[in-house]
Structures are given as structure tokens and as C-alpha cells.
Amino acid sequence: MKVELKENERIDDLEFKGLKIIQDEKGFCFGIDSVLLSDFAKNIKKESKVLDLGTGTGIISILLCGKTDLSKVIGVEIQEEVADMAKRSSKLNNLEDKFQVLNESILNLNKLYENQTFDAIVTNPPYKKGGTGIINEDEKKLISRHEITASLEDFIKVSRDLLKDKGEFYMVHRPERLVDILSLLRKYKIEPKEIRFVYSNTNKPPKLVLVKGIKNAKPFLRIDRNLYIYDKEGNYTEEILKIYNKI
């Protein structure tokens, strides 16, 4: 379906089932973290109703529509221009009945949805605490990277409220925030069940962590084998190529 592009926007081919996405060349474009999270969450149960907190341009939701048999995914994005891109990407992929975008703060969701509405929640929240790091970015990038409009605790508390009992929670974040993540998940009754560390290569510390939790589950944590992005020659590893549907 044809959609109108605005200044500085482009359409990127996701090279998976013909899916595409609209991105702003001068804005915050999606990275490998979102792609890895969509793969990590690909075993979401059939016919699930899914919530994507901080959907950005909709990359995770769009990929999940291709990778899973979910019934509906609601992407929540506080930035109006970014949410508009996600809406047009949904239209571009003929996913309007399956992927809906809500231009709203995650802090207001309890006014819009009853508790225990969703089967699964996915989120790639801002990694940096508010007031930390070098702040020299435009507003879109700043909100995407720093906890300005909502904190890590907000994302987890909202997830606790809106997940059904035994509902699944999937997050990608930075390893240095792992203690915060696990302590907050326990605080809000989302039991950490699976962790996977993502490394650029074997010579560097992990750059990302993928976390799965289940609401009101019994304690038992599995640490998955490490995921490496590049091999010794600097090329994508076989697993990354498979995730990107290159082999």
C-alpha cells in the first residue's frame, strides 16, 4: 500500500516476508537491539494480544507480526511524529487490523486498559537514567535514549498491571542495568525466567542483555548461551545471519 513520506523520511526493506518500515534519516533509527528482541520473543503464544511499550517507529511490532501468530499488537509511543511514522508503516504493510499504534504516555495506560489485558509485553525502553550521559542530542533521540518521560520502574510496573496472570514479559537493555531490572521485576511479581547476553565479539564484554519474565511464576532462572554478533573476521555470525534471514 502506498503511503506519503515526509521530509527526511525513507522506506527500508526489512528483508523478511516483504515487510518494510518508514524511518527518519535525521531521527532515531532502529538498531540491532530491536531486531534481536523480536527474535527473542518469537515464541509468543498463538493468538496472543501483545503490548509494545515505547514502540518507536514500530520495528518490533512489525517483525513480530511476521514472526508470530499473534492476534493483535498495540504499539505505544509518546512522541507524536514518531508514532505517526509507525502508523504509516503499519498501513504500508497492510497490518492496520493487526498492528495498532497509540500516541500516548505509558503512564496513562491504566486509564485506557483494564488490568490483566495483555498476554505478552515487549519493550526496548530508554537505556540511560535521566540526567546521565552526554546530552547533546535532538529531542527525538534524547527521549528515545534517556529516561525522561518514564523510568525503568515505570515500564515494569505498567507491565505488571497490564499483563495477565502467567503473561510473558520481554525486554532488551544494557547489562549494567541488569541488577535494577531483576530487582524491579521481582518487586512487581514478574519472575525473571530467561537471560541471554549479547556480545559484539568474543573479546569484548556484553553490550546487550535480553530478559524474559513471567508474571506470578515460580522462581527458576535460565541463562542462555551467549549470542555473538561478529566472528573473528568481523563478519556477522551464522546465528545473526539467520536472525536477519540472510541464510
C-alpha positions as CSV (number, residue, x, y, z in Angstrom):
1,M,0.0,0.0,0.0
2,K,1.3,3.4,-0.9
3,V,1.9,6.0,1.9
4,E,3.0,9.6,1.9
5,L,6.6,10.2,3.0
6,K,7.6,13.4,4.8
7,E,10.9,15.3,4.6
8,N,14.0,13.2,5.5
9,E,12.0,10.0,5.6
10,R,12.8,6.8,3.7
11,I,11.4,3.3,3.4
12,D,13.7,0.5,4.5
13,D,13.1,-3.1,3.3
14,L,13.3,-5.4,6.4
15,E,14.1,-8.4,4.0
16,F,11.5,-10.6,5.8
17,K,8.2,-11.6,4.3
18,G,8.2,-8.3,2.3
19,L,7.9,-6.2,5.4
20,K,9.1,-2.5,5.3
21,I,9.4,0.4,7.7
22,I,9.5,4.2,7.4
23,Q,12.4,5.9,9.1
24,D,13.6,9.4,9.6
25,E,17.2,9.8,8.4
26,K,17.8,12.5,11.0
27,G,15.8,10.9,13.8
28,F,16.4,7.8,15.9
29,C,16.5,4.8,13.7
30,F,16.1,1.2,15.0
31,G,19.2,-0.9,15.8
32,I,20.1,-4.5,16.2
33,D,18.7,-4.5,19.7
34,S,15.1,-4.3,18.4
35,V,15.8,-7.0,15.8
36,L,17.2,-9.3,18.5
37,L,14.3,-8.6,20.9
38,S,11.8,-9.5,18.2
39,D,13.6,-12.8,17.6
40,F,13.9,-13.5,21.4
41,A,10.1,-13.0,21.7
42,K,9.2,-15.1,18.6
43,N,7.7,-17.9,20.7
44,I,4.9,-15.8,22.0
45,K,1.9,-18.0,22.1
46,K,-0.5,-18.2,19.2
47,E,-3.4,-15.6,19.2
48,S,-1.7,-13.5,21.9
49,K,-2.7,-9.9,22.5
50,V,0.6,-8.1,22.8
51,L,1.6,-4.6,24.1
52,D,4.8,-3.0,22.7
53,L,5.8,-0.3,25.2
54,G,7.8,2.5,23.6
55,T,7.3,1.2,20.1
56,G,9.3,3.9,18.3
57,T,8.8,3.5,14.6
58,G,7.2,0.1,15.2
59,I,10.1,-2.2,14.3
60,I,9.5,-4.8,17.0
61,S,5.7,-4.9,16.4
62,I,6.1,-5.2,12.6
63,L,8.7,-8.0,12.9
64,L,6.5,-9.9,15.5
65,C,3.6,-9.7,13.0
66,G,5.8,-11.6,10.6
67,K,7.5,-14.0,13.1
68,T,4.5,-15.0,15.3
69,D,0.8,-15.8,15.1
70,L,-0.2,-13.0,17.5
71,S,-3.8,-11.8,17.1
72,K,-3.1,-8.1,17.8
73,V,-0.2,-5.9,18.9
74,I,-0.6,-2.4,20.4
75,G,2.4,-0.1,20.0
76,V,2.6,2.7,22.5
77,E,4.7,5.8,21.6
78,I,4.7,9.1,23.3
79,Q,6.3,11.1,20.5
80,E,3.6,12.2,18.1
81,E,5.8,12.4,14.9
82,V,7.4,9.0,15.7
83,A,4.0,7.4,16.4
84,D,2.8,8.8,13.1
85,M,5.7,7.0,11.3
86,A,4.7,3.8,13.0
87,K,1.1,4.2,11.9
88,R,2.1,4.8,8.3
89,S,4.4,1.8,8.5
90,S,1.5,-0.3,9.7
91,K,-0.5,0.9,6.7
92,L,2.4,0.3,4.4
93,N,2.5,-3.3,5.4
94,N,-1.3,-3.8,5.4
95,L,-1.2,-4.5,9.1
96,E,-3.7,-2.0,10.3
97,D,-6.0,-4.7,11.6
98,K,-3.2,-6.4,13.5
99,F,-0.7,-3.6,14.5
100,Q,-2.3,-0.5,16.0
101,V,-0.3,2.5,17.3
102,L,-1.3,4.6,20.3
103,N,0.3,8.0,20.7
104,E,0.3,8.1,24.5
105,S,2.5,8.0,27.6
106,I,2.8,4.6,29.1
107,L,1.9,6.2,32.4
108,N,-1.6,6.8,31.2
109,L,-2.3,3.2,30.0
110,N,-4.1,2.2,33.2
111,K,-6.8,4.7,32.3
112,L,-7.2,3.1,28.8
113,Y,-7.0,-0.6,29.6
114,E,-8.2,-2.8,32.4
115,N,-5.6,-4.7,34.4
116,Q,-4.6,-8.1,33.0
117,T,-5.5,-7.2,29.4
118,F,-2.4,-8.5,27.6
119,D,-0.9,-11.9,27.1
120,A,2.6,-10.6,26.4
121,I,4.5,-7.3,26.6
122,V,7.7,-6.4,24.7
123,T,9.8,-3.4,25.4
124,N,13.0,-1.7,24.3
125,P,13.0,1.2,26.8
126,P,15.4,4.1,27.1
127,Y,18.7,2.7,28.4
128,K,20.1,5.7,30.2
129,K,18.9,7.1,33.5
130,G,17.5,10.6,33.4
131,G,20.3,13.2,33.9
132,T,23.1,10.8,33.0
133,G,25.4,10.7,30.0
134,I,26.3,13.4,27.5
135,I,23.1,15.2,26.4
136,N,23.7,16.8,23.0
137,E,21.0,15.2,21.0
138,D,17.8,16.5,19.4
139,E,14.6,15.9,21.3
140,K,13.6,12.7,19.5
141,K,16.9,11.0,20.1
142,L,17.0,12.3,23.7
143,I,13.6,10.8,24.6
144,S,14.5,7.5,22.9
145,R,17.7,7.1,24.8
146,H,17.2,8.7,28.2
147,E,14.6,8.0,30.9
148,I,12.9,11.4,30.5
149,T,9.2,10.6,30.1
150,A,9.2,7.3,32.0
151,S,11.6,5.4,34.2
152,L,12.7,1.7,34.0
153,E,10.5,1.1,37.1
154,D,7.5,2.7,35.3
155,F,7.9,0.3,32.3
156,I,8.0,-2.7,34.7
157,K,5.2,-1.5,36.9
158,V,2.9,-0.9,33.9
159,S,3.8,-4.3,32.6
160,R,2.8,-5.9,35.9
161,D,-0.6,-4.2,35.9
162,L,-1.5,-4.9,32.3
163,L,-0.1,-8.5,31.9
164,K,-2.5,-11.4,32.5
165,D,-1.5,-14.0,35.1
166,K,1.4,-16.0,33.7
167,G,1.7,-13.4,30.9
168,E,5.1,-13.1,29.3
169,F,7.4,-10.0,29.5
170,Y,10.3,-9.5,27.1
171,M,12.9,-6.7,27.4
172,V,16.2,-5.7,25.8
173,H,18.5,-3.5,27.8
174,R,22.1,-2.8,28.8
175,P,24.0,-5.3,31.1
176,E,25.0,-2.5,33.5
177,R,21.3,-2.1,34.4
178,L,20.7,-5.9,35.0
179,V,20.6,-5.6,38.8
180,D,18.0,-2.8,38.5
181,I,16.0,-4.9,36.0
182,L,15.9,-8.1,38.1
183,S,15.2,-6.4,41.4
184,L,12.3,-4.4,39.8
185,L,10.9,-7.5,38.1
186,R,10.8,-9.3,41.5
187,K,9.3,-6.3,43.2
188,Y,6.4,-6.2,40.7
189,K,5.8,-10.0,40.7
190,I,7.3,-10.6,37.2
191,E,9.6,-13.6,37.8
192,P,12.8,-13.5,35.7
193,K,12.9,-16.8,33.8
194,E,15.5,-16.4,31.0
195,I,18.5,-14.2,30.3
196,R,20.7,-14.0,27.3
197,F,23.8,-11.8,26.9
198,V,24.7,-10.3,23.6
199,Y,28.4,-9.6,22.7
200,S,29.9,-7.8,19.7
201,N,32.6,-10.5,19.7
202,T,34.4,-12.8,22.0
203,N,37.0,-10.2,23.0
204,K,34.5,-7.6,24.4
205,P,32.1,-7.5,27.4
206,P,28.4,-7.9,26.6
207,K,26.7,-4.9,25.1
208,L,23.1,-6.0,25.5
209,V,21.0,-8.3,27.6
210,L,17.7,-10.0,26.7
211,V,15.4,-10.7,29.6
212,K,12.2,-12.8,29.7
213,G,9.9,-12.8,32.8
214,I,6.6,-14.4,33.6
215,K,4.0,-12.7,35.9
216,N,3.4,-14.6,39.1
217,A,5.6,-17.6,38.1
218,K,7.7,-19.7,40.4
219,P,11.5,-18.9,40.7
220,F,13.7,-20.6,38.2
221,L,16.2,-18.6,36.0
222,R,17.9,-20.0,32.9
223,I,21.0,-18.4,31.5
224,D,21.1,-19.0,27.7
225,R,24.3,-19.4,25.8
226,N,25.9,-16.2,24.7
227,L,24.9,-14.5,21.4
228,Y,27.8,-13.1,19.4
229,I,27.2,-10.6,16.6
230,Y,30.6,-10.7,14.8
231,D,33.0,-13.6,14.2
232,K,36.8,-13.3,14.4
233,E,36.9,-11.9,10.8
234,G,34.5,-9.1,11.7
235,N,31.6,-10.7,9.7
236,Y,28.1,-11.4,11.1
237,T,28.0,-14.8,12.9
238,E,25.8,-17.6,11.4
239,E,23.2,-17.0,14.1
240,I,22.9,-13.3,13.4
241,L,22.6,-14.1,9.7
242,K,19.8,-16.4,10.4
243,I,18.0,-13.8,12.6
244,Y,18.4,-11.4,9.7
245,N,17.1,-14.1,7.3
246,K,20.3,-13.9,5.3
247,I,20.8,-17.7,5.2
